[in-house]
Amino acid sequence: MKQLLLLIVLTLLGFQSFSQGPTSRQMVPIIPLTNVERYGIDYEIKDYTFNISDSTLINSIDLNSIEHLRSQTENIEVIDATTGQTIILFFEKKDKKSTHLTQKL
């Protein structure tokens, strides 16, 4: 009887160890979007036509410094300290296809 009980316990422990699988996880790095990739989706520069061949102005904006000002209910306008440009922070992301991007190469 003790042998049967021991066999059942060992069998259950064996099943438990196989069912857990590997315990380590691989981290997938999250690559942040660039200012150019984000333009027209979650922000834009007021009264500015974006030309993809000259993205110097867009790349000089420090979006991290103004991100905390984003509203959850409405678009807001913020003056960027680096460029002096008025940045419109969207409260919701827009579809890239519906934005006013001029792509001249």
C-alpha positions in Angstrom: 0.0 0.0 0.0 2.8 2.4 0.9 4.5 1.6 -2.4 1.3 2.4 -4.4 0.9 5.7 -2.5 4.6 6.5 -3.1 4.2 5.7 -6.9 1.1 8.0 -7.1 2.9 10.9 -5.4 6.0 10.6 -7.5 3.9 10.4 -10.7 2.0 13.6 -9.7 5.2 15.4 -8.9 6.6 14.4 -12.3 3.5 15.7 -14.1 3.7 19.0 -12.2 7.3 19.6 -13.1 6.7 19.0 -16.8 3.6 21.1 -16.9 5.3 24.3 -15.7 7.7 24.6 -18.6 10.6 27.0 -18.7 10.4 29.7 -16.1 12.6 32.3 -17.9 11.1 34.8 -20.3 12.7 36.6 -23.1 12.3 40.4 -23.1 11.3 41.9 -26.4 12.7 45.4 -26.6 10.2 48.2 -27.4 11.7 50.4 -30.0 10.3 54.0 -29.6 9.0 55.7 -32.7 11.0 58.7 -34.0 9.6 62.2 -34.2 9.1 61.8 -37.9 7.1 58.5 -37.4 4.9 60.1 -34.8 4.3 63.3 -36.8 0.6 63.5 -37.8 -0.3 60.7 -35.5 0.0 62.1 -32.0 1.3 65.6 -32.7 1.9 68.2 -35.4 3.5 71.6 -35.8 0.9 74.4 -36.1 0.9 76.1 -39.6 3.7 73.9 -40.9 3.9 71.7 -44.0 6.1 68.7 -43.3 8.5 67.9 -46.1 10.0 64.4 -45.5 13.2 65.3 -47.3 13.9 68.0 -44.6 13.0 66.7 -41.2 15.5 68.8 -39.3 12.9 70.9 -37.5 10.8 67.8 -36.5 13.9 66.0 -35.2 14.9 69.0 -33.1 11.6 68.9 -31.1 12.0 67.4 -27.6 8.7 65.5 -27.4 9.6 63.9 -24.1 9.8 67.3 -22.4 6.2 68.2 -23.4 4.5 64.8 -23.3 3.3 65.3 -19.7 1.2 68.3 -20.9 -0.9 66.1 -23.2 -4.6 66.3 -22.4 -6.8 63.2 -22.3 -9.9 65.0 -23.6 -8.8 67.6 -26.1 -5.9 68.7 -28.4 -3.7 71.3 -26.8 -1.1 73.7 -28.1 2.3 74.0 -26.5 5.3 76.2 -27.4 8.4 74.0 -27.8 11.3 75.7 -25.9 13.9 74.3 -28.3 12.4 75.4 -31.6 9.9 78.1 -30.5 7.3 76.3 -32.7 3.7 75.8 -31.5 3.2 72.0 -31.2 -0.4 70.6 -31.2 -0.6 67.5 -29.0 -3.5 65.3 -30.0 -5.5 63.7 -27.2 -6.0 60.6 -29.4 -3.9 59.1 -32.1 -4.8 59.7 -35.7 -4.5 57.5 -38.7 -1.4 58.4 -40.6 -3.2 58.2 -43.9 -5.6 61.0 -42.9 -2.9 63.5 -42.0 -1.7 66.4 -44.1 1.8 65.1 -44.9 3.6 66.3 -48.0 6.1 63.7 -49.1 8.5 65.3 -51.5 11.7 63.4 -52.2 
